């Protein structure tokens, strides 16, 4: 991004600039105001970085995110919007409640919006129907472990890492560079690249769509590598405010009324969740003595959860399926690890009991869901050079 900031300033009147995550602090330092800012990480640190920015600056920017986001983010922007994130309990809850009350509005879910901000930005590009996209600073890796963000970003101070984040000890994979050579990436960076490529395959089927990668990072299959000196943007100047107004009117609506008029406990169906949780704690008694019986029990519990997928309690399926799958895997891995079947099954019951204890705690955790919003710590304020 450092090498491309002059290009950004040169074509600023001709493009819609979407800023991702911590880049907003960098742009402020460099005297650039984006049109749109996107964030997806739900931690308090996501919001804390805005403390370094004055409100007048933020008021000029449209803040966009998804419906799994720290609530403080939406207080930072004069105008903001959220899209639905697929596979999340809150999305299933909102949709099922809307449909059960006769709301037929088409609420769009942003596919491929994970795991990092660049993925969310491209999902919005897809949603809005934009046909020309330029990637700048979307590296998905680095050539040197000590050089992973803009030197103007909060990750650096006086040319050295600020202490906020480092990749010195990270496990890295090697990937092809956008302009050749080798790029090193973390697992999350590499997952981001794969998601970008998946959505790009869809976008490339769109008539007249074109995307260009100006970043000296990982190659994104389907996106044309383009050196900064070869960029030629001939588009006329645009009225940025008018474009944002049109996008907001066209693609966003007020939240469904039925969600605003019901108490949270009723919406999230705590009582039904408690019944389901109790059912999933049953079944493993003295009659369970073989590996096959353990697998049958876990399979029956899986079916019980899976059938929720087609009901008004789809959000309970989303809440349970990940934890159930992880816990079941550990149990199955254990029972097939040792030769003595009877003894192994007896010992495996202790793993099931741990899972049952968690199930016992879940309903009260769900009832107090609003209390589980991340309160953060002083790490960003202390180390981030905003």
matplotlib code that plots the C-alpha trace (Angstrom):
import matplotlib.pyplot as plt

x = [0.0, 2.9, 3.9, 0.4, -0.8, 0.2, -1.9, -4.8, -4.5, -4.2, -7.4, -9.4, -12.1, -12.6, -13.0, -15.0, -12.5, -13.2, -11.0, -10.5, -9.9, -6.8, -6.1, -8.4, -5.7, -3.1, -5.2, -5.9, -2.2, -1.7, -4.5, -6.9, -10.6, -12.2, -15.9, -16.6, -15.0, -15.6, -14.8, -15.6, -13.6, -16.0, -13.4, -13.4, -10.0, -11.9, -13.6, -10.7, -8.7, -11.3, -10.3, -7.3, -9.5, -11.6, -15.3, -15.4, -13.3, -15.5, -18.6, -17.6, -17.3, -20.0, -19.3, -20.3, -20.1, -22.1, -24.6, -21.9, -20.0, -19.0, -22.0, -19.6, -18.6, -22.0, -21.7, -18.6, -20.2, -22.8, -24.2, -23.7, -25.1, -24.9, -25.4, -26.3, -23.4, -24.1, -23.9, -24.4, -27.1, -28.2, -28.8, -31.0, -32.8, -33.5, -34.7, -36.9, -38.6, -39.1, -40.6, -42.8, -44.4, -45.1, -42.1, -41.2, -38.4, -35.3, -32.5, -29.2, -26.5, -22.9, -21.2, -17.4, -17.2, -14.8, -12.2, -10.8, -11.8, -10.7, -13.1, -16.0, -15.0, -15.2, -18.5, -19.9, -18.4, -20.2, -23.5, -23.3, -22.6, -19.3, -17.5, -14.0, -12.0, -8.4, -6.7, -4.1, -2.5, -4.4, -1.2, -2.4, 1.1, 4.6, 8.1, 9.7, 8.2, 9.2, 7.3, 3.7, 1.6, 2.1, 5.0, 2.5, 0.1, -0.4, 1.7, 4.8, 6.5, 9.7, 10.1, 9.9, 7.0, 5.0, 4.4, 0.8, 1.2, 4.1, 4.5, 8.1, 7.0, 4.1, 3.7, 3.8, 3.1, 4.8, 2.7, 3.3, 3.7, 1.5, 4.6, 6.6, 8.8, 7.6, 5.2, 4.8, 1.3, -0.4, -3.3, -5.8, -4.1, -4.1, -7.8, -8.6, -6.8, -8.8, -12.1, -11.2, -10.5, -13.8, -15.8, -13.6, -14.6, -18.2, -17.5, -15.5, -18.7, -20.3, -20.3, -17.5, -16.2, -12.4, -10.2, -6.5, -4.1, -1.6, -0.2, 3.2, 1.8, 0.2, -1.1, -5.0, -6.1, -8.4, -7.3, -4.9, -1.5, -0.9, 2.1, 1.3, 3.0, 0.8, -2.5, -4.6, -8.0, -9.9, -13.2, -14.8, -15.0, -17.9, -20.2, -19.2, -22.0, -24.6, -23.2, -23.3, -26.9, -28.0, -26.3, -27.9, -31.4, -31.1, -29.6, -30.4, -33.6, -34.7, -34.4, -37.5, -40.0, -40.8, -37.2, -37.4, -40.7, -39.9, -37.8, -34.5, -35.3, -38.4, -36.5, -33.7, -36.1, -34.2, -36.8, -36.7, -32.9, -32.9, -35.1, -32.8, -29.7, -31.2, -32.0, -28.4, -27.1, -29.1, -28.3, -24.9, -25.5, -24.2, -25.7, -23.2, -20.3, -19.1, -17.7, -20.7, -23.1, -21.2, -21.3, -25.0, -25.7, -23.7, -25.3, -28.8, -27.8, -26.5, -29.8, -31.6, -29.6, -29.7, -33.5, -33.6, -32.1, -35.5, -37.4, -38.0, -35.1, -32.5, -30.5, -30.2, -28.8, -26.2, -25.4, -24.9, -23.6, -20.0, -19.5, -21.2, -19.1, -15.8, -16.8, -18.0, -14.8, -12.7, -14.8, -14.7, -11.0, -10.5, -12.5, -10.7, -7.3, -6.9, -7.2, -9.2, -12.8, -14.6, -12.1, -11.8, -15.6, -15.7, -13.1, -14.6, -17.7, -15.7, -15.4, -19.1, -19.7, -17.5, -19.6, -22.8, -21.5, -21.0, -24.5, -25.8, -24.2, -25.3, -28.9, -27.8, -25.1, -27.6, -30.0, -27.2, -25.9, -25.7, -23.3, -20.8, -19.9, -16.1, -15.1, -11.6, -8.3, -5.6, -3.5, -4.4, -4.4, -1.0, 0.8, -1.1, 0.5, -2.8]
y = [0.0, 2.4, 2.4, 3.0, 5.9, 8.5, 6.6, 6.6, 10.4, 10.9, 9.0, 9.7, 11.7, 9.0, 5.9, 4.7, 3.9, 1.0, 0.9, -2.4, -2.7, -1.0, 0.7, 3.5, 4.7, 4.6, 6.6, 9.2, 9.7, 10.0, 12.6, 10.3, 9.8, 6.6, 6.5, 3.2, 1.4, -2.3, -4.3, -7.9, -8.8, -8.9, -8.0, -4.8, -4.0, -3.5, -0.5, 0.7, 1.7, 4.5, 6.2, 7.5, 9.2, 12.4, 12.2, 14.7, 12.3, 9.3, 11.2, 11.5, 7.7, 5.0, 2.2, -1.4, -4.7, -7.8, -8.9, -10.5, -7.5, -5.6, -3.2, -0.3, -0.2, 1.2, 4.0, 5.3, 6.2, 8.8, 6.3, 2.6, -0.6, -4.4, -7.4, -10.9, -13.3, -16.9, -19.8, -17.6, -18.2, -14.5, -14.7, -17.8, -16.2, -13.0, -14.8, -17.3, -14.7, -12.4, -15.3, -16.5, -13.0, -12.8, -10.6, -11.6, -9.0, -10.5, -10.2, -11.0, -13.0, -12.1, -15.3, -15.5, -12.6, -14.4, -14.6, -11.1, -7.6, -7.9, -10.8, -8.7, -5.9, -8.1, -9.5, -6.0, -5.4, -8.5, -7.4, -3.8, -5.0, -3.2, -4.2, -2.8, -3.6, -2.7, -4.5, -2.3, -3.6, -6.9, -8.9, -12.2, -12.7, -11.2, -11.7, -10.8, -11.6, -8.2, -6.4, -7.3, -4.0, -0.5, 1.2, 4.0, 1.7, 1.2, -2.0, 0.1, 2.9, 4.6, 1.9, -1.0, -3.2, -1.4, -4.6, -4.8, -7.8, -9.8, -12.9, -13.7, -17.1, -17.8, -21.0, -20.0, -21.6, -20.7, -19.4, -17.9, -14.1, -11.8, -10.5, -13.8, -15.1, -16.6, -15.2, -16.5, -16.6, -17.6, -20.1, -17.3, -15.2, -18.3, -19.0, -15.4, -15.8, -19.0, -17.3, -14.3, -16.7, -18.6, -15.3, -14.1, -17.2, -16.1, -12.4, -13.3, -14.8, -11.3, -9.4, -6.8, -7.5, -7.0, -7.0, -6.1, -6.9, -4.1, -5.6, -7.2, -10.1, -13.4, -14.2, -14.3, -16.7, -15.0, -11.5, -9.8, -8.8, -5.1, -2.9, 0.5, 2.3, 0.4, 1.5, 3.7, 4.8, 6.9, 7.1, 10.5, 12.1, 10.8, 12.4, 10.2, 11.3, 10.6, 7.1, 6.3, 7.6, 5.5, 2.3, 2.9, 3.4, 0.5, -2.2, -1.4, -1.4, -0.8, -3.8, -6.1, -4.7, -8.1, -8.3, -4.9, -5.6, -8.9, -9.5, -11.2, -14.3, -15.0, -14.4, -16.8, -19.5, -20.1, -22.6, -24.7, -24.6, -25.9, -28.9, -29.7, -29.3, -31.7, -34.3, -34.3, -35.1, -38.4, -41.8, -42.9, -45.3, -48.8, -50.4, -48.5, -51.0, -51.0, -48.6, -49.2, -48.2, -45.0, -44.1, -44.9, -42.6, -39.8, -40.3, -40.1, -36.9, -35.5, -36.2, -34.5, -31.4, -31.6, -31.7, -28.3, -27.0, -27.0, -25.6, -22.2, -23.1, -23.1, -20.7, -23.4, -25.8, -23.1, -22.7, -26.4, -28.1, -26.8, -27.7, -31.0, -31.9, -31.0, -32.9, -36.0, -36.1, -36.2, -39.0, -41.1, -40.5, -41.7, -44.9, -46.1, -45.2, -48.1, -51.8, -52.8, -51.9, -52.3, -50.3, -47.6, -47.1, -46.9, -44.2, -42.4, -41.7, -39.2, -37.2, -37.3, -36.1, -33.1, -32.4, -32.8, -30.3, -27.8, -28.5, -27.9, -24.4, -23.4, -22.3, -19.8, -18.5, -18.0, -16.2, -13.8, -13.5, -9.7, -10.0, -11.9, -8.9, -8.5, -5.9, -5.8, -4.8, -2.2, -4.1, -2.0, 1.3, 0.5, -0.9, 0.3, 3.3, 4.8]
z = [0.0, 0.8, -2.9, -4.1, -1.9, -4.5, -7.1, -4.7, -4.3, -8.0, -8.9, -5.7, -7.5, -10.1, -7.8, -4.8, -2.1, 0.2, 3.3, 5.2, 8.9, 10.4, 7.0, 8.1, 10.6, 7.9, 5.4, 8.0, 8.6, 4.9, 4.4, 2.6, 3.5, 2.1, 1.0, 2.7, 5.7, 6.3, 9.4, 10.3, 13.4, 16.4, 19.1, 21.1, 19.5, 16.2, 17.8, 19.9, 16.8, 16.1, 19.3, 17.4, 14.8, 15.2, 14.8, 11.9, 9.9, 10.7, 9.9, 6.3, 5.9, 5.5, 7.9, 6.8, 8.6, 9.2, 11.9, 14.0, 15.0, 18.2, 18.8, 19.5, 15.8, 14.7, 17.3, 15.6, 12.2, 11.4, 8.9, 8.8, 7.6, 8.2, 6.0, 7.2, 7.6, 6.5, 8.9, 12.0, 14.6, 14.5, 10.8, 11.1, 14.0, 12.1, 9.0, 10.7, 12.8, 9.8, 7.8, 10.7, 10.9, 7.2, 6.2, 2.7, 2.3, 0.6, 3.2, 1.4, 3.0, 2.1, 1.0, 1.1, 3.6, 5.9, 7.4, 7.1, 6.1, 2.4, 2.0, 3.4, 1.0, -2.0, -0.9, -0.8, -4.3, -5.5, -3.8, -5.1, -8.7, -9.2, -12.3, -11.9, -8.8, -7.9, -5.0, -3.1, 0.1, -0.1, 0.4, 2.0, 3.1, 3.1, 1.7, 5.1, 8.5, 9.8, 7.0, 7.0, 6.9, 5.8, 7.6, 8.2, 10.0, 13.7, 13.5, 13.3, 15.2, 14.0, 11.4, 13.8, 15.0, 17.6, 19.7, 18.8, 16.5, 15.1, 12.9, 13.9, 15.5, 13.2, 11.3, 7.6, 4.2, 1.0, -1.9, -5.3, -5.4, -7.4, -9.3, -9.0, -6.2, -2.9, -0.4, 3.2, 4.7, 7.9, 7.8, 8.0, 5.3, 3.0, 3.8, 2.9, -0.5, -1.2, -0.3, -2.6, -5.4, -4.9, -5.1, -8.0, -10.0, -9.7, -10.5, -13.6, -15.1, -14.8, -18.1, -18.3, -14.8, -14.4, -11.3, -10.9, -8.1, -7.5, -4.4, -4.0, -2.1, -2.8, -6.2, -6.3, -9.0, -11.4, -10.6, -13.1, -11.7, -12.5, -11.6, -10.2, -13.1, -15.6, -14.0, -16.3, -14.9, -17.4, -15.6, -15.2, -11.7, -9.7, -7.0, -4.1, -1.8, -4.5, -5.1, -1.4, -1.1, -4.0, -2.6, 0.8, -0.7, -3.0, -0.9, 2.7, 4.7, 8.3, 10.7, 10.8, 13.3, 14.9, 16.1, 17.8, 19.5, 21.3, 24.4, 23.7, 25.8, 23.7, 20.4, 21.2, 22.5, 25.8, 27.1, 23.9, 23.9, 27.5, 26.5, 23.6, 25.7, 28.3, 25.6, 24.3, 27.8, 27.9, 26.6, 27.8, 30.6, 31.6, 28.5, 26.3, 26.1, 22.5, 20.0, 17.7, 20.5, 21.1, 17.5, 17.3, 20.3, 18.8, 15.4, 17.0, 18.8, 15.5, 13.8, 16.7, 16.1, 12.3, 12.2, 13.8, 10.6, 8.9, 11.8, 13.3, 15.6, 12.9, 15.1, 17.8, 15.1, 14.3, 18.0, 18.7, 15.6, 15.8, 19.4, 19.0, 16.0, 17.8, 20.9, 19.0, 17.0, 20.2, 21.6, 18.4, 18.0, 21.6, 21.4, 18.3, 19.6, 22.0, 21.6, 24.7, 23.5, 26.8, 28.9, 26.3, 26.1, 29.9, 29.9, 27.0, 29.0, 31.0, 27.7, 27.2, 30.8, 30.0, 27.0, 29.1, 31.7, 28.9, 27.6, 31.1, 31.2, 27.7, 28.4, 31.1, 28.8, 26.0, 28.4, 29.3, 25.7, 25.8, 28.7, 26.6, 24.4, 24.4, 26.9, 25.5, 27.2, 26.9, 24.4, 21.3, 23.2, 24.6, 21.6, 18.5, 16.9, 15.7]

ax = plt.figure().add_subplot(projection="3d")
ax.plot(x, y, z, "-o")
ax.set_aspect("equal")
plt.show()
